[in-house]
Amino acid sequence: LPSQTNFLLVRPREAPAGEWYRRLRENQILVRWFDTPELTEYLRISIGTPQEMETFIRVVKRLLR
């Protein structure tokens, strides 16, 4: 979705957003998941420091395997 903020609103394809939320949290990656009808399929991912984003990408790649 178009945005001018420091976060991405994404809809995961591989698993429901709530499942991604749980799995990322288990790996100490904090994202936002809204359990509301309009947003339940989406995660809000804030853009962090380069090191935080590298960690996020590394964990997501591992979870996709």
PDB file of N, CA, C and O in Angstrom:
ATOM      1  N   LEU A   1       0.835  -1.184   0.000  1.00  0.00           N
ATOM      2  CA  LEU A   1       0.000   0.000   0.000  1.00  0.00           C
ATOM      3  C   LEU A   1       0.876   1.242   0.000  1.00  0.00           C
ATOM      4  O   LEU A   1       1.911   1.248   0.666  1.00  0.00           O
ATOM      5  N   PRO A   2       0.505   2.291  -0.718  1.00  0.00           N
ATOM      6  CA  PRO A   2       1.298   3.521  -0.728  1.00  0.00           C
ATOM      7  C   PRO A   2       1.426   4.101   0.684  1.00  0.00           C
ATOM      8  O   PRO A   2       0.493   4.031   1.484  1.00  0.00           O
ATOM      9  N   SER A   3       2.594   4.673   0.971  1.00  0.00           N
ATOM     10  CA  SER A   3       2.825   5.182   2.322  1.00  0.00           C
ATOM     11  C   SER A   3       3.919   6.235   2.326  1.00  0.00           C
ATOM     12  O   SER A   3       4.756   6.267   1.424  1.00  0.00           O
ATOM     13  N   GLN A   4       3.919   7.092   3.329  1.00  0.00           N
ATOM     14  CA  GLN A   4       4.974   8.059   3.562  1.00  0.00           C
ATOM     15  C   GLN A   4       5.373   7.981   5.034  1.00  0.00           C
ATOM     16  O   GLN A   4       5.488   9.009   5.703  1.00  0.00           O
ATOM     17  N   THR A   5       5.580   6.787   5.531  1.00  0.00           N
ATOM     18  CA  THR A   5       5.889   6.564   6.943  1.00  0.00           C
ATOM     19  C   THR A   5       7.172   5.764   7.075  1.00  0.00           C
ATOM     20  O   THR A   5       7.804   5.420   6.076  1.00  0.00           O
ATOM     21  N   ASN A   6       7.555   5.469   8.313  1.00  0.00           N
ATOM     22  CA  ASN A   6       8.745   4.660   8.552  1.00  0.00           C
ATOM     23  C   ASN A   6       8.387   3.196   8.811  1.00  0.00           C
ATOM     24  O   ASN A   6       9.121   2.496   9.507  1.00  0.00           O
ATOM     25  N   PHE A   7       7.289   2.737   8.268  1.00  0.00           N
ATOM     26  CA  PHE A   7       6.918   1.335   8.408  1.00  0.00           C
ATOM     27  C   PHE A   7       6.305   0.823   7.119  1.00  0.00           C
ATOM     28  O   PHE A   7       5.876   1.588   6.255  1.00  0.00           O
ATOM     29  N   LEU A   8       6.279  -0.506   7.020  1.00  0.00           N
ATOM     30  CA  LEU A   8       5.632  -1.183   5.896  1.00  0.00           C
ATOM     31  C   LEU A   8       4.411  -1.915   6.431  1.00  0.00           C
ATOM     32  O   LEU A   8       4.460  -2.495   7.515  1.00  0.00           O
ATOM     33  N   LEU A   9       3.341  -1.892   5.694  1.00  0.00           N
ATOM     34  CA  LEU A   9       2.170  -2.679   6.006  1.00  0.00           C
ATOM     35  C   LEU A   9       2.132  -3.788   4.973  1.00  0.00           C
ATOM     36  O   LEU A   9       1.875  -3.542   3.794  1.00  0.00           O
ATOM     37  N   VAL A  10       2.388  -5.014   5.419  1.00  0.00           N
ATOM     38  CA  VAL A  10       2.544  -6.125   4.477  1.00  0.00           C
ATOM     39  C   VAL A  10       1.544  -7.241   4.773  1.00  0.00           C
ATOM     40  O   VAL A  10       1.141  -7.460   5.915  1.00  0.00           O
ATOM     41  N   ARG A  11       1.160  -7.935   3.709  1.00  0.00           N
ATOM     42  CA  ARG A  11       0.294  -9.110   3.844  1.00  0.00           C
ATOM     43  C   ARG A  11       1.127 -10.328   3.448  1.00  0.00           C
ATOM     44  O   ARG A  11       1.401 -10.530   2.265  1.00  0.00           O
ATOM     45  N   PRO A  12       1.528 -11.136   4.420  1.00  0.00           N
ATOM     46  CA  PRO A  12       2.338 -12.323   4.103  1.00  0.00           C
ATOM     47  C   PRO A  12       1.554 -13.310   3.252  1.00  0.00           C
ATOM     48  O   PRO A  12       0.343 -13.464   3.410  1.00  0.00           O
ATOM     49  N   ARG A  13       2.267 -13.977   2.345  1.00  0.00           N
ATOM     50  CA  ARG A  13       1.621 -14.967   1.471  1.00  0.00           C
ATOM     51  C   ARG A  13       1.796 -16.382   1.989  1.00  0.00           C
ATOM     52  O   ARG A  13       0.922 -17.223   1.782  1.00  0.00           O
ATOM     53  N   GLU A  14       2.905 -16.662   2.659  1.00  0.00           N
ATOM     54  CA  GLU A  14       3.246 -18.042   3.020  1.00  0.00           C
ATOM     55  C   GLU A  14       2.464 -18.579   4.207  1.00  0.00           C
ATOM     56  O   GLU A  14       2.311 -19.793   4.345  1.00  0.00           O
ATOM     57  N   ALA A  15       1.965 -17.695   5.071  1.00  0.00           N
ATOM     58  CA  ALA A  15       1.204 -18.099   6.255  1.00  0.00           C
ATOM     59  C   ALA A  15       0.391 -16.898   6.710  1.00  0.00           C
ATOM     60  O   ALA A  15       0.699 -15.768   6.331  1.00  0.00           O
ATOM     61  N   PRO A  16      -0.643 -17.122   7.517  1.00  0.00           N
ATOM     62  CA  PRO A  16      -1.431 -15.988   8.007  1.00  0.00           C
ATOM     63  C   PRO A  16      -0.574 -15.009   8.825  1.00  0.00           C
ATOM     64  O   PRO A  16       0.417 -15.403   9.441  1.00  0.00           O
ATOM     65  N   ALA A  17      -0.961 -13.756   8.819  1.00  0.00           N
ATOM     66  CA  ALA A  17      -0.200 -12.726   9.533  1.00  0.00           C
ATOM     67  C   ALA A  17      -0.059 -13.049  11.015  1.00  0.00           C
ATOM     68  O   ALA A  17       0.996 -12.804  11.600  1.00  0.00           O
ATOM     69  N   GLY A  18      -1.098 -13.591  11.629  1.00  0.00           N
ATOM     70  CA  GLY A  18      -1.019 -13.950  13.050  1.00  0.00           C
ATOM     71  C   GLY A  18       0.045 -15.002  13.319  1.00  0.00           C
ATOM     72  O   GLY A  18       0.723 -14.956  14.345  1.00  0.00           O
ATOM     73  N   GLU A  19       0.191 -15.945  12.405  1.00  0.00           N
ATOM     74  CA  GLU A  19       1.234 -16.975  12.533  1.00  0.00           C
ATOM     75  C   GLU A  19       2.619 -16.358  12.382  1.00  0.00           C
ATOM     76  O   GLU A  19       3.528 -16.677  13.147  1.00  0.00           O
ATOM     77  N   TRP A  20       2.781 -15.483  11.406  1.00  0.00           N
ATOM     78  CA  TRP A  20       4.062 -14.788  11.242  1.00  0.00           C
ATOM     79  C   TRP A  20       4.397 -13.982  12.487  1.00  0.00           C
ATOM     80  O   TRP A  20       5.539 -13.987  12.948  1.00  0.00           O
ATOM     81  N   TYR A  21       3.405 -13.293  13.028  1.00  0.00           N
ATOM     82  CA  TYR A  21       3.604 -12.509  14.247  1.00  0.00           C
ATOM     83  C   TYR A  21       4.167 -13.391  15.360  1.00  0.00           C
ATOM     84  O   TYR A  21       5.155 -13.038  16.003  1.00  0.00           O
ATOM     85  N   ARG A  22       3.537 -14.527  15.577  1.00  0.00           N
ATOM     86  CA  ARG A  22       3.970 -15.448  16.634  1.00  0.00           C
ATOM     87  C   ARG A  22       5.387 -15.951  16.376  1.00  0.00           C
ATOM     88  O   ARG A  22       6.222 -15.955  17.280  1.00  0.00           O
ATOM     89  N   ARG A  23       5.656 -16.373  15.146  1.00  0.00           N
ATOM     90  CA  ARG A  23       6.971 -16.929  14.822  1.00  0.00           C
ATOM     91  C   ARG A  23       8.076 -15.876  14.920  1.00  0.00           C
ATOM     92  O   ARG A  23       9.167 -16.173  15.408  1.00  0.00           O
ATOM     93  N   LEU A  24       7.807 -14.657  14.465  1.00  0.00           N
ATOM     94  CA  LEU A  24       8.802 -13.591  14.581  1.00  0.00           C
ATOM     95  C   LEU A  24       9.048 -13.248  16.045  1.00  0.00           C
ATOM     96  O   LEU A  24      10.193 -13.055  16.454  1.00  0.00           O
ATOM     97  N   ARG A  25       7.992 -13.171  16.827  1.00  0.00           N
ATOM     98  CA  ARG A  25       8.126 -12.857  18.256  1.00  0.00           C
ATOM     99  C   ARG A  25       8.960 -13.921  18.968  1.00  0.00           C
ATOM    100  O   ARG A  25       9.775 -13.594  19.831  1.00  0.00           O
ATOM    101  N   GLU A  26       8.763 -15.181  18.616  1.00  0.00           N
ATOM    102  CA  GLU A  26       9.576 -16.259  19.195  1.00  0.00           C
ATOM    103  C   GLU A  26      11.062 -16.061  18.905  1.00  0.00           C
ATOM    104  O   GLU A  26      11.913 -16.573  19.633  1.00  0.00           O
ATOM    105  N   ASN A  27      11.369 -15.327  17.855  1.00  0.00           N
ATOM    106  CA  ASN A  27      12.755 -15.048  17.459  1.00  0.00           C
ATOM    107  C   ASN A  27      13.185 -13.628  17.838  1.00  0.00           C
ATOM    108  O   ASN A  27      14.123 -13.078  17.261  1.00  0.00           O
ATOM    109  N   GLN A  28      12.486 -13.045  18.816  1.00  0.00           N
ATOM    110  CA  GLN A  28      12.798 -11.712  19.337  1.00  0.00           C
ATOM    111  C   GLN A  28      12.697 -10.606  18.281  1.00  0.00           C
ATOM    112  O   GLN A  28      13.382  -9.588  18.385  1.00  0.00           O
ATOM    113  N   ILE A  29      11.856 -10.798  17.277  1.00  0.00           N
ATOM    114  CA  ILE A  29      11.578  -9.772  16.278  1.00  0.00           C
ATOM    115  C   ILE A  29      10.183  -9.227  16.584  1.00  0.00           C
ATOM    116  O   ILE A  29       9.194  -9.959  16.544  1.00  0.00           O
ATOM    117  N   LEU A  30      10.120  -7.949  16.886  1.00  0.00           N
ATOM    118  CA  LEU A  30       8.841  -7.347  17.254  1.00  0.00           C
ATOM    119  C   LEU A  30       8.241  -6.616  16.057  1.00  0.00           C
ATOM    120  O   LEU A  30       8.835  -5.685  15.512  1.00  0.00           O
ATOM    121  N   VAL A  31       7.068  -7.053  15.669  1.00  0.00           N
ATOM    122  CA  VAL A  31       6.276  -6.403  14.633  1.00  0.00           C
ATOM    123  C   VAL A  31       4.890  -6.196  15.231  1.00  0.00           C
ATOM    124  O   VAL A  31       4.605  -6.675  16.329  1.00  0.00           O
ATOM    125  N   ARG A  32       4.057  -5.507  14.533  1.00  0.00           N
ATOM    126  CA  ARG A  32       2.717  -5.241  15.030  1.00  0.00           C
ATOM    127  C   ARG A  32       1.711  -6.037  14.224  1.00  0.00           C
ATOM    128  O   ARG A  32       1.751  -6.032  12.994  1.00  0.00           O
ATOM    129  N   TRP A  33       0.801  -6.726  14.915  1.00  0.00           N
ATOM    130  CA  TRP A  33      -0.300  -7.435  14.265  1.00  0.00           C
ATOM    131  C   TRP A  33      -1.592  -6.954  14.913  1.00  0.00           C
ATOM    132  O   TRP A  33      -1.722  -6.967  16.137  1.00  0.00           O
ATOM    133  N   PHE A  34      -2.533  -6.535  14.101  1.00  0.00           N
ATOM    134  CA  PHE A  34      -3.805  -6.018  14.592  1.00  0.00           C
ATOM    135  C   PHE A  34      -4.885  -7.066  14.370  1.00  0.00           C
ATOM    136  O   PHE A  34      -5.165  -7.442  13.231  1.00  0.00           O
ATOM    137  N   ASP A  35      -5.485  -7.533  15.445  1.00  0.00           N
ATOM    138  CA  ASP A  35      -6.550  -8.532  15.357  1.00  0.00           C
ATOM    139  C   ASP A  35      -7.895  -7.833  15.164  1.00  0.00           C
ATOM    140  O   ASP A  35      -8.802  -7.945  15.989  1.00  0.00           O
ATOM    141  N   THR A  36      -7.995  -7.108  14.045  1.00  0.00           N
ATOM    142  CA  THR A  36      -9.245  -6.440  13.682  1.00  0.00           C
ATOM    143  C   THR A  36      -9.602  -6.876  12.265  1.00  0.00           C
ATOM    144  O   THR A  36      -8.709  -7.178  11.474  1.00  0.00           O
ATOM    145  N   PRO A  37     -10.880  -6.913  11.933  1.00  0.00           N
ATOM    146  CA  PRO A  37     -11.273  -7.413  10.608  1.00  0.00           C
ATOM    147  C   PRO A  37     -10.567  -6.725   9.442  1.00  0.00           C
ATOM    148  O   PRO A  37     -10.221  -7.381   8.460  1.00  0.00           O
ATOM    149  N   GLU A  38     -10.352  -5.421   9.535  1.00  0.00           N
ATOM    150  CA  GLU A  38      -9.746  -4.689   8.421  1.00  0.00           C
ATOM    151  C   GLU A  38      -8.259  -4.977   8.247  1.00  0.00           C
ATOM    152  O   GLU A  38      -7.732  -4.876   7.139  1.00  0.00           O
ATOM    153  N   LEU A  39      -7.580  -5.335   9.338  1.00  0.00           N
ATOM    154  CA  LEU A  39      -6.120  -5.460   9.292  1.00  0.00           C
ATOM    155  C   LEU A  39      -5.587  -6.834   9.691  1.00  0.00           C
ATOM    156  O   LEU A  39      -4.372  -7.017   9.757  1.00  0.00           O
ATOM    157  N   THR A  40      -6.438  -7.776   9.950  1.00  0.00           N
ATOM    158  CA  THR A  40      -5.985  -9.074  10.469  1.00  0.00           C
ATOM    159  C   THR A  40      -5.031  -9.811   9.527  1.00  0.00           C
ATOM    160  O   THR A  40      -4.266 -10.667   9.971  1.00  0.00           O
ATOM    161  N   GLU A  41      -5.068  -9.491   8.243  1.00  0.00           N
ATOM    162  CA  GLU A  41      -4.200 -10.162   7.275  1.00  0.00           C
ATOM    163  C   GLU A  41      -2.841  -9.475   7.124  1.00  0.00           C
ATOM    164  O   GLU A  41      -2.014  -9.920   6.328  1.00  0.00           O
ATOM    165  N   TYR A  42      -2.599  -8.399   7.877  1.00  0.00           N
ATOM    166  CA  TYR A  42      -1.401  -7.584   7.680  1.00  0.00           C
ATOM    167  C   TYR A  42      -0.521  -7.526   8.912  1.00  0.00           C
ATOM    168  O   TYR A  42      -0.985  -7.679  10.042  1.00  0.00           O
ATOM    169  N   LEU A  43       0.762  -7.302   8.665  1.00  0.00           N
ATOM    170  CA  LEU A  43       1.738  -6.997   9.713  1.00  0.00           C
ATOM    171  C   LEU A  43       2.267  -5.595   9.474  1.00  0.00           C
ATOM    172  O   LEU A  43       2.449  -5.175   8.332  1.00  0.00           O
ATOM    173  N   ARG A  44       2.509  -4.881  10.548  1.00  0.00           N
ATOM    174  CA  ARG A  44       3.163  -3.574  10.455  1.00  0.00           C
ATOM    175  C   ARG A  44       4.612  -3.768  10.863  1.00  0.00           C
ATOM    176  O   ARG A  44       4.900  -4.156  11.995  1.00  0.00           O
ATOM    177  N   ILE A  45       5.514  -3.500   9.949  1.00  0.00           N
ATOM    178  CA  ILE A  45       6.947  -3.689  10.176  1.00  0.00           C
ATOM    179  C   ILE A  45       7.602  -2.317  10.167  1.00  0.00           C
ATOM    180  O   ILE A  45       7.690  -1.671   9.123  1.00  0.00           O
ATOM    181  N   SER A  46       8.064  -1.872  11.337  1.00  0.00           N
ATOM    182  CA  SER A  46       8.749  -0.582  11.436  1.00  0.00           C
ATOM    183  C   SER A  46      10.173  -0.724  10.927  1.00  0.00           C
ATOM    184  O   SER A  46      10.825  -1.746  11.141  1.00  0.00           O
ATOM    185  N   ILE A  47      10.643   0.308  10.254  1.00  0.00           N
ATOM    186  CA  ILE A  47      12.007   0.314   9.740  1.00  0.00           C
ATOM    187  C   ILE A  47      12.926   0.719  10.887  1.00  0.00           C
ATOM    188  O   ILE A  47      12.753   1.775  11.495  1.00  0.00           O
ATOM    189  N   GLY A  48      13.898  -0.130  11.168  1.00  0.00           N
ATOM    190  CA  GLY A  48      14.820   0.126  12.263  1.00  0.00           C
ATOM    191  C   GLY A  48      16.200   0.502  11.755  1.00  0.00           C
ATOM    192  O   GLY A  48      16.365   0.985  10.634  1.00  0.00           O
ATOM    193  N   THR A  49      17.175   0.269  12.602  1.00  0.00           N
ATOM    194  CA  THR A  49      18.559   0.529  12.223  1.00  0.00           C
ATOM    195  C   THR A  49      18.993  -0.486  11.176  1.00  0.00           C
ATOM    196  O   THR A  49      18.352  -1.526  11.026  1.00  0.00           O
ATOM    197  N   PRO A  50      20.064  -0.203  10.451  1.00  0.00           N
ATOM    198  CA  PRO A  50      20.555  -1.200   9.482  1.00  0.00           C
ATOM    199  C   PRO A  50      20.802  -2.569  10.132  1.00  0.00           C
ATOM    200  O   PRO A  50      20.480  -3.598   9.538  1.00  0.00           O
ATOM    201  N   GLN A  51      21.360  -2.591  11.323  1.00  0.00           N
ATOM    202  CA  GLN A  51      21.613  -3.867  12.007  1.00  0.00           C
ATOM    203  C   GLN A  51      20.297  -4.580  12.336  1.00  0.00           C
ATOM    204  O   GLN A  51      20.199  -5.795  12.163  1.00  0.00           O
ATOM    205  N   GLU A  52      19.292  -3.845  12.806  1.00  0.00           N
ATOM    206  CA  GLU A  52      17.994  -4.454  13.106  1.00  0.00           C
ATOM    207  C   GLU A  52      17.348  -5.015  11.846  1.00  0.00           C
ATOM    208  O   GLU A  52      16.748  -6.089  11.883  1.00  0.00           O
ATOM    209  N   MET A  53      17.465  -4.307  10.746  1.00  0.00           N
ATOM    210  CA  MET A  53      16.866  -4.778   9.507  1.00  0.00           C
ATOM    211  C   MET A  53      17.607  -5.998   8.965  1.00  0.00           C
ATOM    212  O   MET A  53      16.980  -6.894   8.400  1.00  0.00           O
ATOM    213  N   GLU A  54      18.926  -6.049   9.127  1.00  0.00           N
ATOM    214  CA  GLU A  54      19.683  -7.240   8.729  1.00  0.00           C
ATOM    215  C   GLU A  54      19.241  -8.444   9.542  1.00  0.00           C
ATOM    216  O   GLU A  54      19.083  -9.537   8.996  1.00  0.00           O
ATOM    217  N   THR A  55      19.038  -8.255  10.852  1.00  0.00           N
ATOM    218  CA  THR A  55      18.560  -9.350  11.707  1.00  0.00           C
ATOM    219  C   THR A  55      17.173  -9.793  11.263  1.00  0.00           C
ATOM    220  O   THR A  55      16.910 -10.992  11.165  1.00  0.00           O
ATOM    221  N   PHE A  56      16.289  -8.849  10.994  1.00  0.00           N
ATOM    222  CA  PHE A  56      14.936  -9.169  10.527  1.00  0.00           C
ATOM    223  C   PHE A  56      14.987 -10.005   9.253  1.00  0.00           C
ATOM    224  O   PHE A  56      14.319 -11.034   9.160  1.00  0.00           O
ATOM    225  N   ILE A  57      15.767  -9.574   8.283  1.00  0.00           N
ATOM    226  CA  ILE A  57      15.871 -10.292   7.011  1.00  0.00           C
ATOM    227  C   ILE A  57      16.443 -11.690   7.221  1.00  0.00           C
ATOM    228  O   ILE A  57      15.964 -12.653   6.621  1.00  0.00           O
ATOM    229  N   ARG A  58      17.451 -11.805   8.059  1.00  0.00           N
ATOM    230  CA  ARG A  58      18.051 -13.116   8.326  1.00  0.00           C
ATOM    231  C   ARG A  58      17.026 -14.075   8.944  1.00  0.00           C
ATOM    232  O   ARG A  58      16.942 -15.235   8.541  1.00  0.00           O
ATOM    233  N   VAL A  59      16.250 -13.595   9.919  1.00  0.00           N
ATOM    234  CA  VAL A  59      15.252 -14.440  10.561  1.00  0.00           C
ATOM    235  C   VAL A  59      14.142 -14.815   9.576  1.00  0.00           C
ATOM    236  O   VAL A  59      13.715 -15.970   9.543  1.00  0.00           O
ATOM    237  N   VAL A  60      13.675 -13.868   8.784  1.00  0.00           N
ATOM    238  CA  VAL A  60      12.608 -14.173   7.810  1.00  0.00           C
ATOM    239  C   VAL A  60      13.091 -15.213   6.804  1.00  0.00           C
ATOM    240  O   VAL A  60      12.350 -16.140   6.476  1.00  0.00           O
ATOM    241  N   LYS A  61      14.320 -15.073   6.310  1.00  0.00           N
ATOM    242  CA  LYS A  61      14.844 -16.068   5.369  1.00  0.00           C
ATOM    243  C   LYS A  61      14.895 -17.445   6.005  1.00  0.00           C
ATOM    244  O   LYS A  61      14.573 -18.441   5.357  1.00  0.00           O
ATOM    245  N   ARG A  62      15.297 -17.510   7.272  1.00  0.00           N
ATOM    246  CA  ARG A  62      15.359 -18.807   7.971  1.00  0.00           C
ATOM    247  C   ARG A  62      13.958 -19.384   8.122  1.00  0.00           C
ATOM    248  O   ARG A  62      13.767 -20.586   7.938  1.00  0.00           O
ATOM    249  N   LEU A  63      12.985 -18.560   8.451  1.00  0.00           N
ATOM    250  CA  LEU A  63      11.612 -19.051   8.639  1.00  0.00           C
ATOM    251  C   LEU A  63      10.977 -19.501   7.317  1.00  0.00           C
ATOM    252  O   LEU A  63      10.080 -20.344   7.319  1.00  0.00           O
ATOM    253  N   LEU A  64      11.430 -18.952   6.205  1.00  0.00           N
ATOM    254  CA  LEU A  64      10.881 -19.344   4.916  1.00  0.00           C
ATOM    255  C   LEU A  64      11.421 -20.691   4.423  1.00  0.00           C
ATOM    256  O   LEU A  64      10.842 -21.293   3.519  1.00  0.00           O
ATOM    257  N   ARG A  65      12.498 -21.156   4.996  1.00  0.00           N
ATOM    258  CA  ARG A  65      13.059 -22.454   4.557  1.00  0.00           C
ATOM    259  C   ARG A  65      12.198 -23.604   4.959  1.00  0.00           C
ATOM    260  O   ARG A  65      12.528 -24.753   4.668  1.00  0.00           O
TER     261      ARG A  65
END
